[in-house]
Amino acid sequence: MLINFRFENFLSYKNLTDFSMIASKVRSHRKYKKQISENLSLLNFSAIYGANASGKSNFINALTFARTFILSSKNELRKNLLKDSYFKAQDSFKLKDTKFEFDFISDNKIYTYGFSVNLFNLSLKEEWLYRNEGGDDLALFNIDYSKPFDKNHFSIENWGLLEKDIPRFDIYISDAQKSNSLFLKYINTPERKIDYSIDVYKAYEWFLQTLEIIEPEGEVSRSAEVFLKQEDTDKLARFLHSFSTGINAIEREEITKADIDEIPDDRVLESIISRVIEVNKNKDSKKIINLVQTEENIYFFSVNDDYEIVIERLYFIHDGTNAKFAFREESDGTRRLIKIYGVLNTVENKVFIIDEIDRSFHPNLTYEFIRKSLENNLIQLIVTTHEDRLLDLSLLRRDQIWFVDKEENASHMYSLEEYKVRFDKDIMKEYLVGKYGSIPKFDCLIMGE
C-alpha cells in the first residue's frame, strides 16, 4: 500500500508536495481505511480535483517519471523520458535537484525509498532506502553519487541476508558504481538474485508489481486475460450489463485468418500462428491460448487435436437482439470499462493510479465504478477527476478528497480535511462556487461592434 508520496521541482510543482493516504481521525466510513498498526491506518481511495492546467496530470506525471526512472536504466531514460522537466517558471530551478520519495508497505513491512536527480542534465545525485523498525527508520542504503561508493553507505547487515551470501553482495556493491541505473534497479537484475526474498527485492517488487499507473486512454495490465476463462468472461458480461451498457453476453466465433483484416502484415499473423503451434507442441497441451487484442477486435489463437490453428473472434451480444457486435462497435465508455475492469476484478494487493477516471464515462457510471471499487479491500485506488458527483460525504470521507490549485505558475495540493467541513455540508455546491479553490478562472472578452 502507498503511505505517502513526496516530490519537488518537477514540472508545475515548485516546492515540496506531500500527498498522503494516511487516514485522519475522521469517524465516517471507517470501512474505507485499513489499520496497519496501532498508530497507522491507510485509506483505500483518494480523488484529486482541479481545473484544467492546474497540475493534476503533472502529479500523475511525477509518479510515472519516478516509477520509470526506478525501473529503467539511465540510457533508456535519456531516450524515453522528458528532459528539462524541472520547474521552469524560474530559471534558477534548473540548477536545483528534483526529489522523489515514497513511503509504502511491501510484504507487511514499511519502507521509505527515494532519489534525487538534476533534470537539466539527468545526473543522479542521491538514492536512499530505509525500513521502519518499531517506529524507527533503519538504513538499508544511503548513496551520494557525487562521491566514490563507500561500503558504509550500504548497511548490508540490515538486509536480511544469510551469512553465506554476504561476500557475494560485497562484490556486487563494489561494482555498483559502474551501472547505468539506480542502485535499486542494479541490485535487482537476475544475475544478482538469490533464492529468498530480502529488503532490496521487496522494495523493488512494489514498484514493479504493486504500483500501476493508467493513463486516460490506457488499460490495466493483464486486463484482457479475463477473456481466457469462460467463467471470467461471463462475470465481465454481467458486470457490463449492470452498468447499463446493454451487453448481456460475450461469445466467441471461429473464423479464418483471411477474416482478420486489421493486421495487414501477413508476416505478423503467420508469426503469431507459428508461435502458438510451437508452444502447444512443446507443452504437449491443447490448453495454451494466445490472446491478441487490437483496437478493433479481440482474437483467440489455439490448436486442435492435430495441432492445426484455431482462430476465434470475440463478439458482444446486446439485449433484445441476436446480432453480434465487434469490440470496435462498442461505445467509448464500454471499451474503457473493459480496459479498467481489472481494478475491480483483481485478487492481488495493488495500488492503481488512474488519470481522468471519468474519461468517456457518464457521471452515473463514474459514480458507480468508484462505489464498486470501494468494496475491493485488496486495492488502493487514486484518481484524478472532474466528476463533482463524487464530492459527497455520504460516499467519501473528507480525507479522501484532494485539490490541486496553481498560483504564480506553481501547483500545490491540499486535502479537504484541512477545511474541517461538517458532514452535512453540500461540498459539491461549495466546490463549484470556489470555496476550496482549484476551479477554472475565466477572463471576460468584450467584443466591439
Buried (B, 14 or more C-beta within 10 A) or exposed (E): BBBBBBBBBBBBBBEEBEBBBBBBEBEEBEEBBBEBEEEBBBBBBBBBBBBEEBBBBBBBBBBBBBBBBBBBBBEBBEEEBEEEBBBEEBEEBBEBBBBBBBBBBBEEBBBBBBBBBBBBEBEBBBBBBBBBEEEEEEBBBBBBBEEEBEEEBBBBEBBBBEEEBEEEBEEBBEEBEEBBBBBBBBBBEEEBEEEEEBBBBBBBBBBBEBBBBBBBEBBBEEBBEBBBEEEBBEBBBEBBBEBEBBBBBBBBEEBEBEEBEEBEEEEEBEEBBEEBBEBBEEEEEEEBBBBBBEEEBBBBBBBEEEEEBBBBBBBBBBEEEEEBBEBEBBEEBBBBBBBBBBBBBBEEBBBBBBBBBBBBBBEEBBBBBBEBBBEBEEBBBBBBBBBBBBBEBEBBBBBBBBBBBBEEEBBBBBBBBEBEBEEEEEBEEBBEEEEBBBBEEEEEEEEEE
